[in-house]
């Protein structure tokens, strides 16, 4: 059957859902937002960001900014780059060109929306399936890459809305082997871009991330918003493990946590794009506030050329590019979801996995369990 089509926040979208979740995906770039979780409860949740310039008619110099919202798939992931004489747009064709919707299927308690794109910059075909499972407040995403040759950066660009209250969104991740701030400047001060984090600084705790200044020398990157007037980028790199790597963002006031699950052998990096009104050129205009929690394989957001050649991460044994072959498809699986949290939960400390479920334990000892088929990351089965 056909997906419902609506214009939402300036963009034509496909909309589909079940009792628990409703998903909107832009035709342009395949950006996923708004997504309503817990829609059958008294407290529905819409955790994703939508850029504030939608429907304002402002000029933008980067095509990914046109629909910018929620989660979207990038290939190549990262800034505009020139590799072997060819120029690649920021985050590539999947994030900036039109997708084709092939319809919605529902069977066995699973509802799927399928999208396809024949990409041009990196020639090949992507088939994307977004799936909802009855009873789960989860979106399961599968990207099948066919006909591609060579190495590329790629990944998910999940971007969350951030509350106004200082420190209202509490972030935690699976244990990581390395933490590092962006190895190059995040923006250009000449056009009104400002950052607070040090350049290429290493850290072992998100509570003590190196800053540009000497006093204080380190800042907390577990609670947002913080450091008004800056836009920053950092990365954490968990070791591959038999259980999924995870990231959570707890909004205690709204009573929920958002989570993502991944295979760290496939997507080795989790990048934090911390936008807190730190860019003043059009269309940002000093007002943008969001938090990207981006699970990728790439050399930070520096683009294709720097990701495929030797860099500080690859030298440390952390992959920054995926090798694609026209002889066999490459499939990327990813999970995002929401769970309610009790009063006083605050922030996640650990995650434990059982068949069909993940349990998050907070720093205050409170627990919440979410139904999720995390084996999907390995085999794609629902």
C-alpha positions as CSV (number, residue, x, y, z in Angstrom):
1,X,0.0,0.0,0.0
2,X,1.1,3.6,-0.5
3,X,2.4,5.7,2.4
4,X,0.5,8.8,3.3
5,X,2.0,11.9,1.9
6,X,2.0,15.2,3.7
7,X,3.9,18.5,3.7
8,X,5.5,18.9,7.1
9,X,7.7,21.9,8.1
10,X,8.3,22.9,4.5
11,X,9.0,19.5,3.0
12,X,7.0,16.8,1.3
13,X,7.1,13.7,3.5
14,X,6.0,10.1,3.6
15,X,4.2,9.2,6.8
16,X,3.5,5.8,8.2
17,X,3.0,4.2,11.6
18,X,1.5,1.7,14.0
19,X,-0.2,2.2,17.4
20,X,3.0,3.1,19.2
21,X,5.0,5.1,16.6
22,X,4.4,7.5,13.7
23,X,7.3,8.4,11.4
24,X,7.6,11.1,8.8
25,X,10.4,11.0,6.3
26,X,11.3,13.8,3.8
27,X,11.3,13.0,0.1
28,X,14.3,15.2,-0.2
29,X,17.2,13.7,1.6
30,X,15.3,11.0,3.6
31,X,15.4,13.0,6.8
32,X,13.3,11.3,9.5
33,X,11.3,13.8,11.6
34,X,9.0,14.3,13.2
35,X,8.7,10.9,14.8
36,X,6.1,10.4,17.5
37,X,6.9,7.7,20.0
38,X,4.4,6.5,22.7
39,X,1.6,7.8,20.7
40,X,-0.8,5.4,22.5
41,X,0.1,6.9,25.9
42,X,-0.9,10.1,27.7
43,X,2.6,11.5,27.0
44,X,3.6,11.1,23.4
45,X,7.2,12.0,22.6
46,X,8.8,13.8,19.6
47,X,12.5,13.8,20.4
48,X,14.0,14.9,17.0
49,X,15.1,18.4,15.9
50,X,13.7,20.3,12.9
51,X,15.7,23.2,11.7
52,X,14.2,26.6,12.5
53,X,14.5,28.1,9.0
54,X,12.0,25.8,7.4
55,X,9.4,27.8,5.4
56,X,11.3,31.1,5.9
57,X,12.7,31.3,2.3
58,X,16.2,32.0,3.5
59,X,19.1,31.3,1.1
60,X,21.3,28.3,2.0
61,X,24.7,27.4,0.6
62,X,24.6,23.7,1.5
63,X,21.9,21.4,0.2
64,X,21.7,19.3,3.3
65,X,20.4,22.3,5.2
66,X,17.3,22.6,3.0
67,X,15.4,19.7,4.8
68,X,17.7,19.5,7.9
69,X,16.0,17.5,10.6
70,X,16.0,14.3,12.7
71,X,18.0,11.3,11.5
72,X,19.3,10.8,8.0
73,X,21.8,8.5,6.2
74,X,25.0,10.0,4.8
75,X,27.4,8.6,2.2
76,X,30.0,9.9,2.0
77,X,29.6,11.2,5.6
78,X,31.1,14.6,6.4
79,X,31.9,18.0,5.0
80,X,32.2,18.8,1.3
81,X,35.3,17.1,0.0
82,X,37.3,16.6,-3.2
83,X,38.7,13.1,-3.7
84,X,40.6,12.0,-6.9
85,X,39.5,15.2,-8.6
86,X,35.8,14.7,-7.9
87,X,33.8,17.0,-5.6
88,X,31.3,15.5,-3.1
89,X,28.6,17.4,-1.3
90,X,28.2,17.6,2.4
91,X,26.9,14.2,3.6
92,X,26.4,13.0,0.0
93,X,23.5,12.2,-2.3
94,X,21.4,10.2,0.2
95,X,21.1,13.2,2.5
96,X,20.5,15.8,-0.2
97,X,18.7,14.3,-3.2
98,X,15.2,12.9,-3.8
99,X,14.2,9.4,-2.8
100,X,11.6,7.2,-4.4
101,X,9.0,5.6,-2.2
102,X,8.0,2.1,-3.2
103,X,5.2,1.7,-0.5
104,X,4.4,0.3,2.9
105,X,4.0,-3.3,3.8
106,X,2.5,-4.7,7.0
107,X,2.7,-8.4,8.0
108,X,3.4,-10.4,11.1
109,X,3.3,-7.4,13.4
110,X,5.9,-5.5,11.4
111,X,5.2,-2.4,9.3
112,X,7.8,-1.3,6.7
113,X,8.3,1.8,4.5
114,X,10.8,1.2,1.6
115,X,12.7,3.9,-0.2
116,X,15.2,3.7,-3.0
117,X,17.8,5.9,-4.6
118,X,20.2,5.6,-7.5
119,X,23.1,7.8,-6.3
120,X,25.3,9.7,-8.8
121,X,28.3,11.0,-6.9
122,X,29.1,7.5,-5.7
123,X,27.4,5.4,-8.4
124,X,25.2,2.6,-7.1
125,X,21.8,2.0,-5.5
126,X,20.5,2.3,-1.9
127,X,17.4,0.5,-0.7
128,X,16.2,1.8,2.7
129,X,13.7,0.0,4.9
130,X,12.3,1.7,8.0
131,X,10.4,-0.8,10.2
132,X,8.1,-0.6,13.2
133,X,7.3,-3.6,15.4
134,X,3.9,-3.7,17.2
135,X,4.4,-3.0,20.8
136,X,7.9,-1.5,20.4
137,X,8.7,2.2,20.7
138,X,11.5,1.7,18.2
139,X,12.5,2.5,14.6
140,X,14.5,-0.2,12.9
141,X,16.5,1.0,9.9
142,X,18.2,-1.0,7.2
143,X,20.3,0.4,4.3
144,X,21.3,-2.0,1.5
145,X,24.1,-0.6,-0.6
146,X,24.5,-2.3,-4.1
147,X,26.8,-1.8,-7.0
148,X,29.4,0.4,-5.2
149,X,33.1,0.2,-5.5
150,X,35.9,1.5,-3.3
151,X,36.0,3.0,0.2
152,X,33.7,5.6,1.7
153,X,32.7,7.2,4.9
154,X,29.1,6.7,5.9
155,X,26.7,6.7,8.8
156,X,23.6,8.0,10.6
157,X,23.1,11.7,11.5
158,X,20.6,11.4,14.4
159,X,19.8,14.9,15.6
160,X,17.8,15.7,18.7
161,X,15.8,18.7,19.9
162,X,17.4,20.3,23.0
163,X,15.2,21.8,25.8
164,X,15.8,25.4,26.8
165,X,16.7,24.8,30.4
166,X,20.4,24.5,31.0
167,X,21.6,20.9,31.3
168,X,18.1,19.5,30.8
169,X,19.2,16.7,28.4
170,X,21.5,14.2,30.0
171,X,23.7,12.1,27.6
172,X,25.5,8.8,28.2
173,X,27.3,6.3,26.0
174,X,28.7,2.8,26.2
175,X,32.3,2.7,27.5
176,X,34.8,4.0,24.9
177,X,38.4,3.3,24.2
178,X,39.1,6.9,23.0
179,X,37.5,10.3,23.2
180,X,38.7,13.2,21.1
181,X,37.6,16.7,20.2
182,X,37.5,17.6,16.5
183,X,41.0,17.6,15.1
184,X,40.4,20.8,13.0
185,X,38.4,24.0,13.7
186,X,34.7,23.4,13.6
187,X,33.8,26.6,11.8
188,X,35.1,29.9,10.5
189,X,35.1,32.8,13.0
190,X,35.3,35.2,10.0
191,X,31.6,34.4,9.2
192,X,30.4,34.1,12.8
193,X,31.2,30.5,13.8
194,X,32.5,30.0,17.4
195,X,33.6,26.9,19.2
196,X,34.5,26.2,22.9
197,X,36.2,22.8,22.7
198,X,39.9,22.3,22.2
199,X,41.2,21.2,18.8
200,X,42.4,17.5,18.8
201,X,42.2,17.1,22.6
202,X,41.9,13.6,24.0
203,X,39.8,12.7,27.0
204,X,38.6,9.6,29.0
205,X,35.4,11.0,30.4
206,X,32.6,13.1,28.8
207,X,32.5,15.1,32.1
208,X,36.0,16.4,31.4
209,X,36.4,17.4,27.8
210,X,39.3,19.8,26.9
211,X,38.3,23.4,26.3
212,X,40.0,26.0,24.2
213,X,40.8,28.2,27.2
214,X,42.9,27.6,30.3
215,X,40.5,28.4,33.0
216,X,38.6,26.2,33.1
217,X,40.6,23.6,31.2
218,X,37.8,21.1,30.8
219,X,34.0,21.1,30.3
220,X,31.1,18.8,30.9
221,X,29.7,17.2,27.7
222,X,27.0,15.1,29.4
223,X,24.3,17.7,30.0
224,X,22.9,20.0,27.3
225,X,22.4,22.8,26.5
226,X,25.6,24.2,27.8
227,X,28.2,26.9,26.8
228,X,25.8,29.2,25.1
229,X,27.1,30.8,21.9
230,X,29.2,27.9,20.6
231,X,29.1,25.0,18.2
232,X,31.3,22.1,18.8
233,X,32.2,18.6,17.7
234,X,33.7,15.6,19.5
235,X,33.9,11.9,19.0
236,X,33.9,8.8,21.2
237,X,34.9,5.4,20.0
238,X,33.6,2.3,21.7
239,X,35.3,-1.1,21.3
240,X,33.3,-3.7,19.3
241,X,31.6,-6.1,21.6
242,X,29.2,-9.0,21.4
243,X,26.4,-6.7,22.7
244,X,25.4,-3.4,21.0
245,X,27.1,-0.1,21.6
246,X,24.6,2.4,22.9
247,X,23.9,6.1,23.3
248,X,21.2,7.6,25.5
249,X,19.7,11.1,26.0
250,X,17.5,11.5,29.0
251,X,14.9,14.3,29.2
252,X,13.8,14.0,32.8
253,X,11.3,16.9,32.7
254,X,9.5,15.2,29.8
255,X,9.8,11.8,31.3
256,X,11.7,9.8,28.7
257,X,15.0,8.7,27.3
258,X,16.0,8.4,23.7
259,X,18.4,5.6,22.7
260,X,20.4,4.4,19.8
261,X,21.9,0.9,19.3
262,X,24.6,0.0,16.8
263,X,27.3,-2.6,16.0
264,X,30.6,-0.7,16.8
265,X,32.5,-2.8,14.3
266,X,30.4,-1.3,11.5
267,X,29.9,2.2,12.9
268,X,33.0,2.8,15.1
269,X,32.4,6.5,16.0
270,X,29.7,8.4,17.9
271,X,30.1,12.1,17.1
272,X,28.5,14.8,19.2
273,X,27.5,17.8,17.1
274,X,26.8,20.4,19.8
275,X,24.9,23.4,18.3
276,X,24.1,26.0,20.9
277,X,23.5,29.2,19.0
278,X,27.2,29.4,17.9
279,X,26.7,30.1,14.2
280,X,25.6,33.6,13.0
281,X,25.6,33.4,9.2
282,X,22.4,32.7,7.2
283,X,20.4,30.6,7.8
284,X,21.7,29.8,11.4
285,X,21.4,33.4,12.5
286,X,22.6,32.8,16.0
287,X,19.5,30.8,17.0
288,X,20.1,27.2,16.2
289,X,20.1,24.7,19.1
290,X,20.3,20.9,18.7
291,X,22.4,17.9,19.5
292,X,23.6,15.5,16.9
293,X,24.5,12.0,18.2
294,X,25.8,10.6,15.0
295,X,26.9,7.0,14.6
296,X,29.3,6.8,11.7
297,X,32.4,5.3,10.1
298,X,34.5,8.4,9.2
299,X,37.3,10.7,10.2
300,X,35.1,12.9,12.3
301,X,33.1,15.1,9.9
302,X,36.1,16.0,7.7
303,X,34.7,14.3,4.6
304,X,35.6,11.5,2.1
305,X,39.2,12.5,1.3
306,X,40.4,12.6,4.9
307,X,38.4,9.5,5.8
308,X,39.9,7.2,3.2
309,X,43.6,8.2,3.8
310,X,45.7,7.5,6.8
311,X,44.6,9.7,9.8
312,X,44.9,9.9,13.5
313,X,42.0,7.5,14.1
314,X,43.0,4.9,11.5
315,X,46.6,5.0,12.9
316,X,45.0,4.1,16.3
317,X,43.3,1.1,14.7
318,X,39.8,2.7,14.4
319,X,38.3,2.3,10.9
320,X,37.3,5.6,9.2
321,X,36.0,4.1,5.9
322,X,34.0,1.2,4.7
323,X,35.1,-0.8,1.6
324,X,32.2,-1.5,-0.8
325,X,32.2,-4.1,-3.5
326,X,30.0,-4.4,-6.6
327,X,30.1,-8.2,-6.2
328,X,28.1,-8.2,-2.9
329,X,25.7,-5.8,-1.1
330,X,26.7,-4.1,2.1
331,X,24.0,-3.7,4.7
332,X,23.9,-1.2,7.5
333,X,21.5,-1.8,10.4
334,X,20.6,0.8,13.1
335,X,18.1,1.1,16.0
336,X,16.6,4.2,17.6
337,X,13.9,4.3,20.3
338,X,12.3,5.8,23.3
339,X,11.5,4.6,26.8
340,X,9.7,6.3,29.7
341,X,11.7,7.1,32.8
342,X,10.6,7.4,36.4
343,X,11.1,10.5,38.5
344,X,14.6,10.9,39.7
345,X,16.1,8.7,36.9
346,X,18.5,11.5,35.8
347,X,21.0,9.8,33.5
348,X,22.0,6.3,32.3
349,X,25.0,4.6,33.8
350,X,24.8,1.1,32.2
351,X,22.8,-0.9,29.7
352,X,22.3,-4.6,29.8
353,X,20.8,-6.8,27.1
354,X,18.4,-9.8,27.3
355,X,16.6,-11.5,24.5
356,X,14.2,-8.9,23.0
357,X,15.0,-6.2,25.6
358,X,17.5,-3.7,26.9
359,X,17.5,-2.5,30.5
360,X,19.0,0.9,31.3
361,X,20.2,1.5,34.8
362,X,20.5,5.1,36.0
363,X,23.2,6.8,38.1
364,X,20.5,6.9,40.9
365,X,20.0,3.1,40.6
366,X,16.6,3.3,38.9
367,X,15.9,0.9,36.0
368,X,13.8,1.0,32.8
369,X,13.4,-1.8,30.3
370,X,12.5,-1.3,26.6
371,X,11.3,-4.0,24.3
372,X,13.7,-4.1,21.3
373,X,14.9,-6.8,18.9
374,X,18.6,-5.9,19.1
375,X,19.6,-9.0,17.2
376,X,18.4,-7.0,14.2
377,X,21.8,-5.3,14.2
378,X,23.5,-8.6,13.3
379,X,21.0,-10.3,11.0
380,X,18.3,-7.8,10.0
381,X,15.6,-10.1,11.1
382,X,12.3,-8.9,12.7
